[in-house]
Amino acid sequence: MNAISLDRVTKSYGSTVALADATFHVASGGVHALLGENGAGKSTLVKILSGIVQPDSGTIRLFDVEVRLAGRSASASAGIETAFQEVPLVPDLTVADNLLMPNQPRKFGLFLDGRVARAQVEQIRNDLRIDDIDPRSLVRELDLSQRQKVEIARAIARRPRILILDEPTAALSRSGVEWLGDRIADLKKQGTTILLVTHRMPEVHEFCSDMSILRNGRHVGSFGVGAIPDDEVFRHIMGRSVDVSFPPPPEKVSRPAAAPLIETRGLVVGRQLRGVDLVLNPGEIVGVAALQGMGQLELFNSLFGAERIDKGDIFVSGKAGHFGSPADAIRAGIALVPEDRKIQGLALQRTGIENTTLPIVEDYSRLGIMDRRREAAEVDAAFASVNLHPRALYQTPAEFSGGNQQKIVLAKWLLTQCRALLVFDPTRGVDVGTKHEIYTLLRRFADEGGGILFHSTELPELIGTCDRILVLYRGRFVAEIPYGTANEETIGALMLGATNGPDRKVA
């Protein structure tokens, strides 16, 4: 029996066709991967199955019964729960409140039954092994990985027949991915059908038995996992052969002596950073490898003026930097591609032009009058430099895929002509083709004399992209690894606190 059967499902937004006659099946009780580049129609399909969006035509059958999913409640009643990539939790409520919404136990149908609610939350924590997250914490106090874990736990706790996981590991830490693997194994034993939307082929091989591929809104094929090689999978996804290698670092060239773009001495931030010395030179990409919570977020935020420094000094091109706010950092030529692009990097309901000129909007104003023609022309050029369609000028980021949203964030900072770019997990939730574009863009930025501080949760990115990698452990850099001298195992061991490595010299 098929848990999900789609027959010629179509959805358009004006002239944009998001899904075009999509037809494929998901077998009951298995883990089925849904693959495709950003903009291929995956998110639209997830929203249709979740009852958020209604298809223009086509039929949907669940367990051989035709259904009309007219809203979220209809989808839930049909046995579908979705853990969304963008984590739609309520930030000002507690973890416990979010886990139980919208079905909190009530006394007399009016008042929250606190005793029963606490018991239910404790049962969820025990069953799903999330005892590392305090249920009394406000969601806004959690980091992105913890929020994603709560979102997944909330969906599983409702005991669905069909669970949709939308890029679940994009925001999870390494330990969080292991936790998810255990939950998937448990659900398979219970006969739950899982539709896993992902860009990461290792996860497909580890978790899934079958996969379906969308391209330009159309279903281009379904295969057993392992039935075709990964390079053929990529060709189906992209419609062309994809070079998944990293752009090589440039040959060493002699540059005129110049002060470091960014230098820190004894940087201390709260309990997370404990005396960090860092040098970022023109023309280089410096990686930061660290497990979750080792101080990397505080490092990036403090360099961008978004977190108060308790002790130490920052120098920008040889001059002392005093950052009371991100505006100070921007004026000093520092930019940040943040961890969560939708919350921290973009105003989703404003146009691409408005988002891109936001940091320097005063540059386009004279005597209070905006030069809209010049603004549009310069944003258009910035979009062209990141291979973004001109329609992004007047559409909102909410209308675009994750990869194109990230391109808007990058274009915004390129327009400021920043010299130091701090990028925090920039390819999270991005397809393989867009990833390669981002790697190439970062290398070009460095080749032109900029400097990049690059944190990624994917070690192959750091190994393949960075001129050198600094390993951060418990708030200190413990090793510096030059390009071409280390592998994932070596860096992983250092991230866990190993005391030996290929080169323990630090910046």
C-alpha positions in Angstrom: 0.0 0.0 0.0 1.1 3.5 -0.7 0.9 6.1 2.1 1.0 9.0 -0.3 -0.1 9.0 -4.0 0.1 12.2 -6.0 -1.5 12.4 -9.4 -0.8 15.4 -11.7 -0.7 17.9 -8.8 -0.2 21.4 -10.0 0.2 24.7 -8.3 1.0 28.1 -9.8 1.6 31.6 -8.3 0.7 33.9 -11.1 3.0 33.2 -14.0 5.3 31.1 -11.8 4.6 27.4 -11.9 5.7 25.8 -8.6 4.4 22.3 -9.3 3.6 21.0 -12.8 1.6 17.7 -13.0 3.7 16.1 -10.1 3.0 12.4 -9.9 4.7 9.9 -7.7 4.1 7.5 -4.8 5.5 7.0 -1.3 5.3 3.5 0.1 3.7 2.9 3.5 6.1 2.4 6.4 9.3 3.5 4.7 11.6 6.5 4.7 11.3 8.3 1.3 13.6 11.1 0.3 12.4 14.1 -1.7 15.2 15.8 -3.6 15.5 18.8 -5.8 17.4 22.1 -6.0 16.0 25.2 -4.4 12.9 26.3 -6.2 12.2 22.8 -7.6 8.8 22.7 -5.9 9.7 20.7 -2.7 8.5 23.4 -0.3 5.3 23.9 -2.2 4.6 20.2 -2.1 5.3 20.1 1.7 2.9 23.0 2.2 0.2 21.2 0.1 0.5 18.0 2.1 0.5 20.1 5.3 -2.8 21.8 4.3 -1.2 25.3 4.1 -1.5 25.7 0.4 -4.2 24.3 -1.9 -3.3 22.8 -5.3 -4.8 24.2 -8.4 -5.5 20.7 -9.8 -4.6 17.0 -9.4 -5.5 14.5 -6.7 -3.9 13.3 -3.5 -4.6 9.9 -2.0 -3.5 8.9 1.5 -3.5 5.1 2.2 -5.5 4.7 -1.0 -8.2 7.2 0.1 -8.6 10.4 -1.9 -8.4 13.4 0.4 -8.7 17.2 0.2 -6.4 18.8 2.7 -8.2 22.1 3.2 -6.2 23.4 6.1 -3.7 22.4 8.8 -6.4 20.8 10.9 -7.5 18.7 7.9 -3.9 17.5 7.3 -3.5 16.6 11.0 -6.8 14.8 11.0 -5.6 12.8 8.0 -2.5 11.7 10.1 0.1 14.1 8.7 2.5 16.1 10.8 5.3 18.3 9.5 8.5 19.5 11.2 9.3 22.6 9.2 12.8 23.8 8.3 12.1 27.3 9.4 11.0 26.3 12.9 7.6 28.0 13.3 7.6 27.9 17.1 6.3 30.7 19.3 9.4 32.4 20.6 7.8 34.0 23.7 6.3 30.8 25.0 8.2 28.0 26.8 9.4 24.8 25.3 6.6 23.0 27.2 3.9 25.3 25.8 5.2 24.8 22.2 5.4 21.0 22.6 1.7 20.8 23.6 0.2 23.5 21.3 -2.6 23.6 20.3 -3.9 20.7 22.5 -2.9 21.8 26.0 -4.9 19.9 28.7 -7.7 22.0 30.1 -9.8 21.9 33.3 -13.4 22.4 32.6 -12.4 23.3 29.0 -11.1 26.7 30.2 -8.1 26.6 32.4 -4.7 25.0 31.7 -4.3 21.8 33.8 -0.7 22.4 34.9 -0.2 19.0 36.5 -1.4 17.1 33.5 0.6 19.4 31.2 3.8 18.8 33.1 3.2 15.0 33.0 2.7 15.1 29.3 5.8 17.1 28.6 7.9 14.8 30.8 6.5 11.8 28.9 7.5 13.5 25.6 11.0 14.3 26.9 11.5 10.7 28.1 10.1 9.0 25.0 12.0 11.2 22.6 15.1 11.7 24.7 15.2 15.5 24.8 16.0 15.8 28.4 18.9 18.1 27.5 16.4 21.0 26.8 14.8 22.6 29.8 11.0 22.7 29.2 10.7 25.9 31.2 13.0 27.8 28.8 11.5 30.3 26.4 12.0 29.3 22.8 13.8 32.6 22.1 16.5 31.5 24.6 17.4 28.4 22.6 19.9 28.2 19.8 18.9 27.3 16.3 19.8 23.6 16.7 17.7 23.3 19.9 14.8 25.0 18.3 14.9 22.6 15.4 15.0 19.7 17.9 11.9 21.0 19.7 10.1 21.4 16.3 10.8 17.8 15.4 9.9 16.5 18.8 6.6 18.4 18.7 5.7 16.8 15.3 6.7 13.2 16.5 4.8 13.6 19.8 1.5 13.9 17.9 2.0 10.3 16.7 1.4 10.9 13.0 0.9 8.1 10.4 2.9 10.3 8.0 5.8 12.5 9.2 7.2 15.1 6.9 10.7 16.3 7.9 11.6 19.4 5.9 15.4 19.8 5.9 15.6 18.6 9.5 19.3 18.4 9.8 20.1 21.8 8.2 20.0 23.4 11.6 20.9 20.4 13.8 24.3 19.9 15.5 26.2 16.7 14.9 24.8 15.2 18.1 21.3 16.4 17.0 21.7 14.5 13.7 22.5 11.3 15.7 19.5 12.0 17.9 17.3 12.3 14.7 18.7 9.1 13.4 17.6 7.3 16.5 14.1 8.8 16.3 13.8 7.8 12.6 14.7 4.2 13.5 12.1 4.1 16.3 9.4 5.5 14.0 10.2 2.9 11.3 9.7 0.1 13.8 6.3 1.7 14.6 5.3 1.7 10.9 5.3 5.5 10.5 5.9 6.7 7.0 8.5 9.4 6.7 9.0 11.9 3.8 12.4 13.3 4.3 13.2 16.5 2.3 16.9 17.0 2.2 19.9 18.2 0.1 22.4 15.9 1.8 23.1 12.6 0.1 24.8 11.0 3.1 21.5 11.3 4.9 19.6 9.7 2.0 21.9 6.7 2.1 21.7 6.4 5.9 18.0 6.9 6.5 16.1 6.2 3.2 15.0 3.3 1.1 13.6 5.3 -1.8 13.8 8.7 -3.3 11.9 11.0 -5.7 13.4 13.9 -7.5 11.7 17.2 -8.5 13.1 19.7 -11.1 11.4 22.9 -12.1 8.2 21.7 -10.4 8.1 18.3 -12.3 8.7 14.8 -11.0 11.7 13.6 -13.0 12.2 10.2 -11.4 11.8 7.9 -8.4 14.5 5.3 -7.6 15.6 3.0 -4.9 18.4 4.4 -2.8 21.7 3.1 -4.3 20.0 2.1 -7.6 21.8 4.9 -9.4 25.1 6.6 -8.5 25.1 10.0 -6.7 26.5 11.8 -9.8 23.5 10.6 -11.7 21.2 11.8 -8.9 22.8 15.2 -9.2 22.2 15.3 -12.9 18.5 14.5 -12.4 18.3 17.2 -9.7 20.1 19.9 -11.8 19.3 18.8 -15.3 23.0 18.9 -16.0 26.2 17.6 -14.8 27.3 19.4 -11.6 30.8 20.0 -10.5 30.5 19.3 -6.8 34.2 20.0 -6.1 35.4 23.1 -4.3 37.2 25.9 -6.1 40.9 25.5 -5.5 42.7 28.1 -3.4 44.8 30.4 -5.5 48.5 30.0 -5.9 50.4 32.0 -3.3 51.1 35.4 -4.7 53.1 38.2 -3.1 50.8 40.9 -1.8 51.9 44.3 -0.6 52.4 44.3 3.2 49.1 45.1 4.8 47.6 45.1 8.2 45.2 42.3 9.0 41.6 43.0 8.1 40.6 41.8 11.5 42.8 41.0 14.5 41.7 40.1 18.0 43.8 40.0 21.1 42.6 38.2 24.3 38.9 38.5 23.3 36.6 37.5 26.1 32.8 37.3 25.7 30.8 36.0 28.7 31.6 32.4 29.6 31.8 31.3 26.0 35.0 33.0 24.6 38.0 32.8 26.9 40.8 34.8 25.4 40.7 34.4 21.6 43.5 35.6 19.4 42.6 35.8 15.7 44.2 37.2 12.6 42.2 37.5 9.3 44.4 38.7 6.4 43.4 40.1 3.0 43.0 37.4 0.4 42.2 34.5 2.7 39.4 32.3 3.9 39.8 31.2 7.5 37.6 28.4 8.7 36.3 28.0 12.2 35.5 24.4 13.2 33.6 23.8 16.4 30.9 21.7 17.9 27.7 23.5 19.0 28.1 25.9 21.9 31.9 26.2 21.8 31.9 30.0 21.4 31.7 30.4 17.6 28.4 32.2 17.7 29.7 34.7 20.3 32.9 35.2 18.3 31.0 36.1 15.1 28.4 38.3 16.9 31.1 40.2 18.9 33.1 40.9 15.7 29.9 42.3 14.2 29.0 44.5 17.2 26.0 42.3 18.1 27.4 41.1 21.4 29.2 42.9 24.2 32.9 42.2 24.6 34.0 41.8 28.3 37.7 42.0 27.7 40.2 42.2 24.9 40.7 44.2 21.8 39.6 44.2 18.1 41.7 45.9 15.4 40.4 46.6 11.9 43.1 47.2 9.3 45.5 48.1 12.2 43.2 50.5 13.9 41.3 49.8 17.2 37.7 49.0 16.6 35.0 49.9 19.1 31.7 48.3 18.1 28.7 49.4 20.2 26.3 48.1 17.5 26.3 46.3 14.1 26.2 49.8 12.5 29.7 50.5 13.8 31.0 47.2 12.3 29.3 47.9 9.0 31.0 51.3 8.9 34.3 49.6 9.6 33.8 47.3 6.6 32.6 44.2 8.4 29.6 42.2 7.3 27.8 39.2 8.7 25.9 36.4 7.0 24.0 35.1 10.0 23.0 31.7 11.2 19.3 32.2 10.6 18.8 34.1 7.4 15.0 34.4 7.7 15.0 36.0 11.2 18.4 37.7 11.4 19.3 38.4 7.7 16.2 39.4 5.9 13.0 41.4 6.2 10.8 38.8 4.5 7.9 41.0 3.5 10.0 43.8 2.0 11.3 43.8 -1.6 14.7 42.6 -2.7 15.7 46.2 -3.3 14.7 47.3 0.2 16.5 44.4 1.8 19.7 44.9 -0.2 20.1 48.6 0.4 19.0 48.5 4.0 22.6 48.8 5.5 23.5 51.8 3.3 20.1 53.2 2.4 21.3 56.8 3.3 23.7 56.5 0.3 20.8 56.8 -2.0 19.1 59.7 -0.4 19.8 63.4 -1.1 17.9 66.1 0.8 15.5 63.4 1.9 14.7 62.3 -1.7 15.6 58.7 -2.7 17.3 58.2 -6.0 15.3 55.1 -6.9 16.7 54.7 -10.4 20.3 54.5 -9.1 19.3 52.3 -6.2 17.6 49.8 -8.5 20.5 49.8 -11.0 23.1 49.1 -8.3 21.0 46.3 -6.7 20.5 44.8 -10.1 24.2 44.6 -10.6 24.7 43.1 -7.1 22.1 40.5 -7.9 23.8 39.7 -11.2 27.1 39.1 -9.3 25.4 36.4 -7.3 23.4 34.9 -10.2 20.1 36.0 -8.9 17.1 36.7 -11.2 16.1 40.4 -11.6 12.6 39.6 -10.5 14.0 39.5 -7.0 14.3 43.3 -7.2 10.6 43.8 -6.7 9.5 40.5 -5.1 9.8 39.7 -1.4 12.3 37.1 -0.1 9.4 35.2 1.3 8.5 34.3 -2.3 12.0 32.7 -2.9 13.7 29.4 -2.0 16.3 29.3 0.7 19.2 29.3 -1.7 17.9 32.5 -3.4 17.2 34.1 0.0 20.8 33.5 0.9 21.9 35.1 -2.3 20.0 38.2 -1.4 21.8 38.3 2.0 25.2 38.0 0.2 24.3 40.6 -2.4 23.3 43.0 0.4 26.8 42.9 1.9 28.6 43.0 -1.5 26.8 46.2 -2.2 28.3 47.7 1.0 31.8 47.0 -0.4 32.7 45.4 2.8 36.3 44.1 3.2 35.7 41.4 5.9 32.9 38.9 5.5 31.8 36.8 8.5 29.8 33.8 7.2 28.0 31.5 9.6 26.9 28.2 8.1 26.0 29.9 4.8 24.9 26.8 2.9 22.5 25.5 5.5 19.4 24.2 3.6 20.9 25.0 0.2 21.0 22.6 -2.8 24.3 21.3 -4.3 24.2 23.7 -7.3 23.7 26.8 -5.2 26.4 25.6 -2.7 28.9 25.5 -5.5 27.9 29.0 -6.5 28.4 30.3 -2.9 31.8 28.6 -2.7 32.9 30.2 -5.9 31.6 33.6 -4.8 33.5 33.4 -1.5 36.7 32.5 -3.2 36.3 35.3 -5.7 35.7 37.8 -2.8 39.0 36.6 -1.2 40.9 36.7 -4.5 39.9 40.3 -4.8 41.5 41.2 -1.5 38.7 40.6 0.9 38.9 38.3 4.0 36.4 35.7 5.1 35.8 34.1 8.5 33.8 31.0 7.7 32.0 28.7 10.2 30.3 25.6 8.9 28.7 22.6 10.5 29.8 20.6 7.4 33.5 19.8 7.7 34.0 19.0 4.0 33.1 22.6 3.3 35.9 23.9 5.6 38.4 21.4 4.3 37.6 22.1 0.7 37.2 25.9 0.9 39.5 27.4 3.5 43.1 28.4 3.3 43.5 27.4 7.0 41.1 26.1 9.7 41.1 27.1 13.3 39.6 24.6 15.7 37.6 26.2 18.6 37.2 24.2 21.8 35.6 25.5 25.0 36.1 29.1 24.0 39.7 28.9 22.8 41.5 28.1 19.5 43.3 24.9 20.1 44.7 24.2 16.6 45.5 25.7 13.2 45.4 23.4 10.2 46.7 24.6 6.8 44.9 23.7 3.6 45.5 20.2 2.4 46.9 18.8 5.7 43.9 17.4 7.6 40.8 15.2 7.1 37.4 15.1 8.8 38.6 12.5 11.4 41.5 14.7 12.5 39.5 17.9 12.8 36.6 16.0 14.5 39.0 14.7 17.1 40.3 18.2 17.8 36.8 19.5 18.1 36.1 16.9 20.8 39.2 18.0 22.7 41.9 15.7 21.5 45.3 16.9 22.6 47.3 15.9 19.5 46.9 17.1 16.0 48.8 17.8 12.8 49.7 21.4 13.7 48.7 23.0 17.0 50.0 26.5 16.2 47.1 28.9 16.6 46.6 32.4 15.3 
